[in-house]
């Protein structure tokens, strides 16, 4: 082709005719709209932060609950073991007493 086309120049021939490329005008927002958008965005951000905080707090509570339940289960097993140990010690003492008594009678 005998002409070059790109984004900065529409057609090489138009530049030679003296026409400048037109840039679209940005519509100006009034200050009230800008402030309203900023407040809305901040409110949405605050809401997301609050939801995330609640979610993290819920996870923390659930983890603590799981840990506490585990501790209680270990404590329960410990006391069951202690009870069984005491029961066996008691039975052993009874057997020793029976043995001593049977030896004394002979």
C-alpha positions as CSV (number, residue, x, y, z in Angstrom):
1,X,0.0,0.0,0.0
2,X,1.1,3.5,-0.7
3,X,-0.2,4.9,2.7
4,X,0.5,4.0,6.4
5,X,-2.3,3.5,8.9
6,X,-1.8,3.2,12.6
7,X,-3.4,4.4,15.9
8,X,-1.7,7.7,16.1
9,X,-2.4,8.7,12.6
10,X,-5.6,7.8,10.9
11,X,-4.3,7.9,7.4
12,X,-1.0,9.5,6.4
13,X,-2.8,11.6,3.8
14,X,-5.0,13.3,6.4
15,X,-2.0,14.7,8.3
16,X,-0.8,16.4,5.1
17,X,-4.2,18.1,4.7
18,X,-3.7,19.8,8.1
19,X,-6.5,18.0,10.1
20,X,-5.6,17.1,13.6
21,X,-7.0,13.9,15.1
22,X,-9.8,14.5,17.5
23,X,-9.6,13.1,21.0
24,X,-13.0,12.2,22.6
25,X,-13.9,14.7,25.3
26,X,-14.3,13.1,28.7
27,X,-17.5,14.0,30.4
28,X,-16.8,15.8,33.7
29,X,-18.4,14.3,36.7
30,X,-19.6,16.8,39.2
31,X,-18.2,16.7,42.7
32,X,-21.3,15.3,44.3
33,X,-21.2,12.2,42.1
34,X,-17.5,11.7,42.8
35,X,-18.0,11.9,46.5
36,X,-21.1,9.7,46.4
37,X,-19.1,7.1,44.4
38,X,-16.2,7.3,46.9
39,X,-18.5,6.9,49.9
40,X,-20.2,3.9,48.2
41,X,-16.9,2.3,47.4
42,X,-15.7,2.8,51.0
43,X,-18.9,1.4,52.4
44,X,-18.6,-1.7,50.2
45,X,-15.0,-2.2,51.2
46,X,-15.9,-1.8,54.9
47,X,-18.7,-4.4,54.4
48,X,-16.2,-6.8,52.8
49,X,-13.7,-6.3,55.5
50,X,-16.4,-6.8,58.2
51,X,-17.5,-10.1,56.5
52,X,-13.9,-11.3,56.3
53,X,-13.4,-10.4,59.9
54,X,-16.5,-12.4,60.9
55,X,-15.4,-15.3,58.8
56,X,-12.0,-15.4,60.4
57,X,-13.5,-15.1,63.9
58,X,-15.8,-18.0,63.1
59,X,-12.9,-20.1,61.9
60,X,-10.9,-19.2,65.0
61,X,-13.8,-20.2,67.3
62,X,-14.3,-23.5,65.4
63,X,-10.5,-24.3,65.7
64,X,-10.5,-23.4,69.4
65,X,-13.6,-25.6,69.9
66,X,-11.9,-28.5,68.2
67,X,-8.8,-28.1,70.3
68,X,-10.8,-27.9,73.5
69,X,-12.8,-31.0,72.6
70,X,-9.6,-32.8,72.0
71,X,-8.2,-31.7,75.4
72,X,-11.4,-32.8,77.1
73,X,-11.2,-36.2,75.4
74,X,-7.6,-36.6,76.5
75,X,-8.6,-35.6,80.1
76,X,-11.5,-38.1,80.0
77,X,-9.2,-40.9,78.9
78,X,-6.7,-39.9,81.6
79,X,-9.4,-40.2,84.3
80,X,-10.6,-43.5,82.9
81,X,-7.1,-44.8,83.1
82,X,-6.7,-43.5,86.7
83,X,-9.9,-45.1,87.7
84,X,-8.9,-48.4,86.2
85,X,-5.5,-48.1,87.8
86,X,-7.1,-47.5,91.3
87,X,-9.5,-50.4,90.8
88,X,-6.6,-52.7,89.9
89,X,-4.6,-51.5,92.9
90,X,-7.6,-52.0,95.2
91,X,-8.1,-55.6,93.8
92,X,-4.3,-56.3,94.3
93,X,-4.5,-55.1,97.9
94,X,-7.6,-57.3,98.5
95,X,-5.7,-60.3,97.1
96,X,-2.7,-59.6,99.2
97,X,-4.9,-59.4,102.3
98,X,-6.6,-62.7,101.4
99,X,-3.2,-64.3,100.8
100,X,-1.9,-63.0,104.1
101,X,-5.0,-64.2,105.9
102,X,-4.8,-67.6,104.3
103,X,-1.1,-67.9,105.3
104,X,-1.9,-66.9,108.9
105,X,-4.6,-69.6,109.2
106,X,-2.2,-72.3,108.0
